[in-house]
């Protein structure tokens, strides 16, 4: 049976688009540029307008999901280098290749499998993979050809659920975040510059000659949010729904200086739409290809349905 994270056959697609509204000012730094007249200008597109990069949205939403996932018994590695000692065996439920250092035996074993694609699996490499990769490395067989399907099967057992949905160095994401342009109908074309000062930690007073300023996008500015989910799996859809739930509830701050109140925002339910397509349904596929028709859903319905499915799947796996 094909592994769940296989990207070879497209089963379902969901498009989410709507208004991302700033509840407080936003500072998403674009690097130091004295020509902009401020110490820390905001990020702008080629037309000089503020925008939110898809990479920033993905990072913030993935982090929000990773904080909640363990409470749902969903594995989440956290992405960054693990302190797991090289040579230790992969025998814990939260094991994931992504945060391991390149010299870790498990990561080295997978890289060797990857480099040997289309070649027969040697006895030495089989033993190494079985020793260091989780669950016996997907029942590898000596002298069998190393195929893409075999590699995907190994990843299925050796990546956390969040990496399978949001992507990892070993496999592409099933969830795509697009750059969010500013909604010009709700923008006056202006930004603001705020001042800041250095504070002496002992006296609590402003320090002489340590003054700076930074540019912000004002509150109530609206950005055009959009994301695409290409998966029919309950886990990926559930994690995407979890991310959207947190964004809808205003629990995903964006940009910098967040500890001082900046970056609060929410995805507006009333203006957000979800469009679904089941590629396995011939009538739905025909309507999409000939009329560009997709099944409409409300944001609330999508979130509730797929979080419920995620919950049910996790309960079933622990019976």
N, C-alpha and C positions, 0 to 999 in steps of 0.2 A: 504494500500500500504506500502511495506517495506521502512524503512528509508534509505536515501542515504548512510549513513555511515556504514551500515551493512557490516560485514566482512564474513558472512556465505557463500556467493556464490561468487566465483572468476570469474569476468567478463573479465578483460583484464590484460595483463602484458606487461610492457615495460622494456627492459634492455638497459642501457646506459653505454658504456665503451669507454675510450679514454685516451689520454695523458694530464695530468695536469702538465703544465710547469711553473717552478719558474722564474719569471721575475726579482726578487731581492732575496737576501739571505733569508732563513727561519730559525727562531728559535722557535721550539715547545718543550718547556721544559719538561724534564723527571725527575725533582726533583734533589735535591742536592746529589751529589755522588763524594766525594773527590777522589775516585779511578779512576775517569775518567780524572783527571788532569785539571778540569775547575770548576769554581764556579757554572755554570749552564749548564749541559750537555743536549743534545737533547734527545728526546724520540727514543728508538730503539726497534726492535722486538727481538724475542728469538735468532736470528742469528747475532745480533749486527748491523743490518742495519737500517737506518732511515725509518720511515713509518708515514703515516697520519692516525690516528684512525678515524673510521667512525663517532664516536661521535663528534669529532672536526669539521669534514666536515659538519655534520648535523647542529650543532650549528651555524656555520658561515653562512650557506646557509639559514637556517630558519630566522636568524636575518636579512639577506638581504631582504628576502621576506616580513617580518613584517614591514620594513621601507617603502616599496613601496605599500603594500596592501591597506592601508587606502585611497590612492589616486585613487584607482580603486573601491572604495566603498566596499571593501572586509574587513570583520571584522577580527581584529588581537588583541589578548589580551596582548601580551608581556610576558606571562608566570609567572611573579613574583607577589608577594603578593599585592593585591589591597588595597587601602586606603578606599575603600567603607565602610561606617559605618555599623556594624552588625545591622540587623533589617531593613535595607532599602530594598525596594522591587526591584525586577529585572525587570525593565521596560525600559531599554535603548537598542538600537540596537546593541551596542558593548558588551553586557553582555556575560560573559563566566565563567564557574565554575572553570576553571583551576587556575587562580591567586588568587581566594578567599581564605581567611584563613579558617582553619578547623572549627573554631567556627562560621563562617558565617552561618546564617539560611538556605540559599539556598544550601550550600554544605552539611550541616547536614541533610537537607531534602532528598537530593539525596542519601546520605550514608544509610539512614534508608530504602529507597526503595530498595537499593542494598542488604542490609542485609535481607530484607524480601522476596527475590526471592522464587518463588514457593508457597508463602503463600497468603491468601486473603488480599486485600488492605483494611485496616481499615478506618473508616470514619475520625478518627483523623489524620492519616497520609495523607489521600487524601486532607484534608483541609490545612494541613501544606505545602504540595507540591504545591497546587494551589496558596497559598499565596506567597511563596518565589521563586518558579521556574517560568521561563518565559513562557508566552502563556498558562497558565493553565495546565502545565505539561502534555501535550499530551493527553488531554481528558481522564483522569483517571476515572475509575468507581469503586465505593465502592463495596467491596466483590469480585471483579474480581481478578483472580490470577495474581500476579506480575511475569511477564515473561521476558525473555531476550529481546524479541522484544519490549516490553513496555519500558525497560530501554534504549535500543538503540534509541527509539523514543523520550524519554526525553532528551537524549544527543544531538540529532539532533537539538533540540530547545534551548539548553543551553550551547553549545560550540561555540567558534568562528570558522570561516572557516579555519584558519591556523591550529588550534588544530585538526580539523577533518582530515586534510590532513597529518600533520606531527606527530600527536599523542599527547596524554595527559595522565595524571594518570588514566583516566577513560576508555580510548580506545586506541588500538594499532594504529601505524602509517600505512598509505598506501604507504609511501615512505621510502625506505630502503637505507642507505648509508653504503658501505662496506669499510673496512680498505684498504687504498691505499698503496701498496708496492712500493718500489723504482724500477724504470726501470733500471736494471743492464746494459743493452746495452748502456745506455747514461750516466752512472755514473762511475767515475774513482776510486770509493771506498774511497774517501777522504772527510773529513769535515774540517772546519776552526774554529779557535778560535779568537774572537775579544776582544779587551780591551775596558773598559769603566771607567769613573771616575765620582765621585760625583761633582756637580757644586754648588757653593755658589750662592743662588738666588739674593743676594744683589750686590755682586761684579762681578758676572759672571765668576769668576775664579775657577779653579780646587781646590778642598779641599784636604789638605794634608792627606795622609794615607787612603784615601777612593778610592781605585782602585778595580775593579772587572773585570772578563772576562766571556764570554759566547760562547757556541759552536753554529755554524750555518751550515746549508746545503747550498752549494754555488748556485749562480744563474745558470739557464739553466738546473738544475737537473729536471728529469722527473719522475713523479709518475703515477702509473696505477690506474686511477680513474674508479670507477664503482658504479652504483646505480640501484635499481629496483623499479618500480612503479607498484603497484597492485591495480588498480582502473580503472573504465570506466567512472567515473564522470568528467564532464567538469571542475569543480572547482579544484579538486585535480590535474588533469593533467595540468590545467592552472597554478597553483601555482608551480608545479614541473618545468614546462617550464620557468616560471619567474626566478626560482632559477638558472637553467642552462644558461639562457640568461645573468644573472649578472656574473656568473662564466666565461662564454665565453668572456665577455667584459672586464674581469680583475677587476671587482668591488667588489670582495670578498676576502679581505686580510686574511691570515691565521696566526696562531701562535701568539707569543708575540713581543713586541717592534715594533709594527706596526706604531706608530706615528713617528718613525725615519726611515721609509722607508722599513722595513723588511716585508716579507710575501706577496708581490705582486705576483700574479700568474694568469694564464688563462687556460681555457680548449680549447685545439687545435681543431678547427672545422674539419680540413682536416684528422685527425686521429681518430676522435670520431664517433662511429656508434651507431645507435639506432635500436633495434630489437623489433618488436611488435607481440603480439599474442592475438587474440580475441577468448576466450574460448567458446563464444556463436556461433561461426561459425564452423560447424562440419568438414568442409574440412580443415580449418586451424588447428583445434585441432588434427585431424588425422595426418596431416603432422608433427606436433610437436611431437606427441607421438610415431610415427613410424620412422620418419627420423630426428627428432630434428631440423626441419626447422622453421624459424621465418621470418616474413616479414621485410625486411631491409628498414630503413629510414635514411636520412641524419639528422644531428643534427639541421641544419638550418630549414629544413622542419618541424621537430617535434616542435621546438620552435615557429615558425610562426603559425603553424596550431592551437596549443593549446592556445597560447596567444590570437589569434583571436577568438577562441571559448569562452574563458573566458570573453573577452570584450563583445562579443555578448550576453552572458548570463547575464552579469551585466546590459547591456543596456535594455534588455527585462524585467528585474526585476524592473526597475525604470520607465517603461512606464506608 
